Amino acid sequence: MDVRKVAKLAHLEITDDEVALYTPQMAEIVKYVEQLNELETVDFEPMLGGLTDEGAATETDRADVVRPSFSQEEALSEAPAAVAGHFQVPKVL
Amino acid sequence: MIKTSIEKTLDNAERLNGELNSFLSIEREHAVRQAEAIDAAGDDLPLKGYAIAVKDNICTKGMRTSCGSRILDKYKAHYDATAIERLNAAGAVLIGKTNMDEFAMGSSNESSAFGPAKNPWDISRVPGGSSGGSAVAVASGVVRAALGSETGGSVRQPASLCGIFGLKPTYGRISRYGLVAFASSLDNIGIFGREAEDIAKVLGVIAGRDGFDSTSADVPVPNYSAELGGEIAGKRIGVPRALFGEGLDAEVREKVEGVIENYRRLGAEIVDVELPNAKYCIAVYYIIATAEASSNLARYDGVRYGFRAENAGGLRQMYFQTREEGFGAEVKRRIMLGTYVLSSGYYDAYYAKAQKVRAMVKRDYQAAFTACDAILTPTSPSVAFKLGEKSDDPLAMYLNDVYTVSANLAGVPAISVPCGLSTEELPIGFQLVGNFWSESVLLNLAAAYSGQFPIDAKPRIYAD
């Protein structure tokens, strides 16, 4: 596995030391999980939710009514940087 | 006076925290204010004045909610999780937020950015994880109950290692609204209790459908406390003998074998069951959990909340540096694993394959529950290990979850029950896994056991 490439996809800027640390660890874990290949799974559909029948049957729609939400001030109050009612980020262009 | 008892609880929490590091924040001002309000109102409430500790990945309005991570170090939630809202309405008093493995990723508490919580039976040992701080808060006698979260055993394993009760409910039983997401299809809020009855009380208050979590199920909530004390005679307990072999500590095996005999003496029928795909569960878990984590943790980008790296040149560089500096090693490892198994060309080989095996695991449980009411296994393959003992070997750490992850994969409920001490005076626990929505059955079996075979020993560090 090219750990540096995966890190880039995951938006992580990892150091050379980390590459040296993670490469053998992740290779070992990937090798471990590959034991699933010995299982025949053609008769099964991937289980992507619907763990319980009751959960799957639960009506989840809410009435489409306006309800109070966070104010702009609240929504911005945890931002590392905000200006004039907006999140502020480093210059893009 | 509720205020007096809450102040004593806060004093205990503060006094023990230097040694145990179980709380990341102790909310004295909030707790005293709430206690005063309860005293003033004088209403009769189901959890009136009941002190509770809450894992730091459950949102609490106006309070720090760090997830044990540097990236959320100073983050204060804007709203209460549904579970917290219901606890407040029932008169419970939140006294503090507890230590945890970073983003609930770990089995020892050592991945916390703020240092590990310590096991009150022996502070050179881990309390288990990821909800280690909540387990310690209960085990050390500070509170009777605490909330944790479970993705693969993060309540049951620390409960076992600390000598208390820990429940992972059926998926959809407790709303996840306000529980910071790790792996959404596996995550549950769980409950620690000094006794099964504490769990029953808290579960009865927080369980049930919530419009803010579409995966919370519309299933009636029984009065769990009133249903305690049920008959054990005639209950069928399934034992998957194949799981009592390799990798299981001899002393743990002996104790859990003793539990099986004790249940037989209480009149339960012991039956053999098989979980043929149990050995694949860790592999399935580490594909699905990391895949979902890589998506869920993409939101930490230094823009809307949390930590932002300084002096990054440009937006993209800011994302990369923020995540590099804000996340610890275990979180990065899992995000990368998840990214890898989801990446183009690998999705079918890993993620889709794991989801198919997950369906097999669920089918195995459904088949087993035609023959029994609950399945009994150890909770953890060993007693609490030493701090640092496994922290350099991620795969060895993952194997701690061998008995617990399958319940999260299948969505079924499970409870860890204390059953004695090892020769080194460290707690040993056993696990009961039940069919969907059978929390009452599990709580009954647990309460009946501890009623007949109580453990009187207390940890070395204990608030009396």
Interface residues (C-beta under 8 A of the other chain):
Chain A: M1 V3 V6 A7 L9 A10 H11 L12 E13 I14 E18 L21 Y22 Q25 M26 E28 I29 V30 Y32 V33 E34 Q35 L36 N37 L39 T41 F44 E45 P46 M47 L48 G49 L51 T52 E54 G55 A57 T58 E59 T60 R62 F70 E74 A75 S77 E78 A79 P80 A81 F87 V89 P90 K91 V92
Chain B: Y75 K76 H78 T170 Y171 G172 S185 R209 G211 S214 T215 S216 A217 D218 V219 N277 Y280 I282 A283 V284 Y286 I287 S294 A298 D301 G302 V303 R304 Y305 G306 F307 R308 A312 G313 G314 L315 Q317 M318 Y319 F320 Q321 R323 E324 F327 A329 K332 R333 I335 M336 L337 G338 T339 Y340 V341 S343 A349 Y350 A352 K353 A354 Q355 K356 V357 R358 A359 M360 K362 P394 L395 Y398 A410 G411 F436 W437
